[in-house]
């Protein structure tokens, strides 16, 4: 999915604020609003821009308990991994999920209203799943930085 310097500039701009109009983004990137709209549409259709989201404060919406959970599976078989990935995607409590290398197989970012709610989640999500060998929970004390911005180094090499 190649992109040029102008696309890179647009990506930098929308990662900081995706609520800007095409005209405003175009001004910052040196384009007309129409040219900017075309490029944004292509960046989205090519999958370079995966989503346009807002970062919501978990505390403000009543989910102040945040955890990182390291999950280890009993066996690393593709069907078990795929089944667990599907469970992650279908759980509203799991905000982010990553299939990783190292001591754990997955790292999950989970939010909850209370520790009792989290305990109920663990019973449903982990203890009732025979494919899970174990999990380790780290409670987040303070969210120091939240975002999805990726550094844009310049055009991709083709």
C-alpha positions in Angstrom: 0.0 0.0 0.0 2.2 2.8 -1.2 1.8 6.4 -0.1 3.6 9.6 -0.9 4.9 12.6 1.2 1.5 14.4 0.9 -0.3 11.2 2.1 2.2 11.0 5.0 1.5 14.7 5.9 -2.3 13.9 5.9 -1.7 10.9 8.1 0.2 13.0 10.6 -2.6 15.6 10.6 -5.6 13.2 11.1 -3.8 11.2 13.8 -3.6 14.4 15.9 -7.2 15.5 15.1 -9.5 13.5 12.8 -12.3 16.0 13.3 -10.7 18.6 11.0 -12.6 19.3 7.8 -11.1 18.3 4.4 -10.6 22.0 3.8 -8.6 22.4 7.0 -6.5 19.3 6.4 -6.0 20.3 2.8 -4.7 23.8 3.9 -2.2 22.1 6.3 -1.1 19.6 3.6 -1.0 22.0 0.7 -4.0 20.6 -1.2 -7.5 21.5 -2.2 -10.4 20.1 -0.1 -11.4 17.9 -3.0 -7.9 16.5 -3.5 -7.7 15.9 0.3 -11.1 14.0 0.3 -9.9 11.8 -2.6 -6.6 11.0 -0.8 -8.4 10.3 2.5 -10.9 8.0 0.7 -8.0 6.1 -0.9 -6.1 5.8 2.4 -9.2 4.3 4.0 -10.0 1.9 1.2 -6.3 0.8 1.1 -6.5 0.0 4.8 -3.8 2.5 5.7 -6.4 4.4 7.8 -8.1 1.5 9.7 -10.6 3.5 11.7 -11.6 7.0 12.8 -12.1 6.9 16.6 -12.4 9.0 19.7 -10.5 8.1 22.8 -12.9 7.9 25.7 -12.0 8.3 29.4 -12.9 4.9 31.1 -13.4 6.7 34.4 -15.8 9.2 32.9 -18.1 6.5 31.6 -18.1 4.4 34.8 -15.4 1.9 34.0 -12.5 3.1 36.3 -10.9 -0.3 36.8 -8.4 -1.0 34.0 -6.2 -4.0 33.7 -3.6 -5.6 31.5 -4.1 -9.3 31.5 -1.5 -11.8 30.3 -3.2 -15.0 29.1 -1.5 -18.4 28.5 -3.2 -21.1 26.5 -3.0 -24.8 27.3 -1.8 -25.6 23.8 -0.8 -23.4 20.8 -2.9 -24.9 18.1 -4.3 -22.7 15.3 -7.9 -23.7 16.0 -7.5 -22.8 19.7 -5.8 -19.5 18.9 -8.5 -18.6 16.3 -11.3 -19.5 18.8 -9.7 -17.3 21.5 -9.2 -14.4 19.0 -12.9 -14.7 18.2 -13.8 -14.5 21.9 -11.6 -11.4 22.4 -13.3 -9.7 19.5 -16.8 -10.5 20.8 -16.2 -9.3 24.4 -17.1 -5.6 25.1 -15.0 -5.8 28.3 -11.8 -6.4 26.3 -10.9 -3.1 24.8 -7.7 -4.2 23.1 -6.3 -7.7 22.5 -2.8 -8.7 21.2 -1.5 -12.1 20.2 2.1 -11.9 21.4 5.4 -13.7 21.7 7.1 -14.3 25.0 5.8 -15.8 28.3 2.2 -15.1 27.5 0.2 -15.9 24.4 -2.1 -12.9 24.6 -2.1 -9.5 26.3 -5.6 -8.0 26.9 -6.6 -4.5 28.0 -9.8 -4.9 30.0 -12.0 -2.3 31.8 -14.6 -2.9 34.5 -17.0 -1.0 36.7 -15.8 -2.7 39.9 -13.4 -5.5 41.0 -16.5 -7.6 41.5 -17.5 -7.1 37.9 -13.9 -8.0 36.8 -14.1 -11.2 38.9 -17.4 -12.2 37.2 -15.7 -11.5 33.8 -12.7 -13.7 34.8 -15.1 -16.6 35.7 -17.0 -16.3 32.3 -14.0 -15.5 30.1 -11.2 -17.5 31.6 -12.3 -20.1 34.1 -15.0 -21.5 31.8 -12.6 -21.8 28.9 -10.7 -25.2 29.1 -8.2 -23.9 26.6 -6.8 -21.4 29.0 -3.9 -22.6 31.1 -3.7 -19.4 33.2 -3.8 -15.6 33.3 -2.1 -12.9 35.3 -3.8 -9.5 35.9 -2.0 -6.3 36.4 -4.2 -3.4 37.6 -3.4 -0.1 35.9 -2.9 2.6 38.5 -2.7 5.5 36.1 -3.1 5.8 32.4 -0.1 8.0 31.5 -0.7 8.1 27.7 -3.5 7.0 25.5 -3.6 7.1 21.8 -3.2 5.2 18.5 -0.9 7.6 16.7 1.8 5.8 14.7 5.0 7.8 13.8 4.9 8.5 10.1 8.5 8.4 8.8 7.7 9.2 5.2 6.6 7.5 2.0 6.7 3.7 2.0 9.3 2.1 -0.3 7.9 0.2 -3.2 
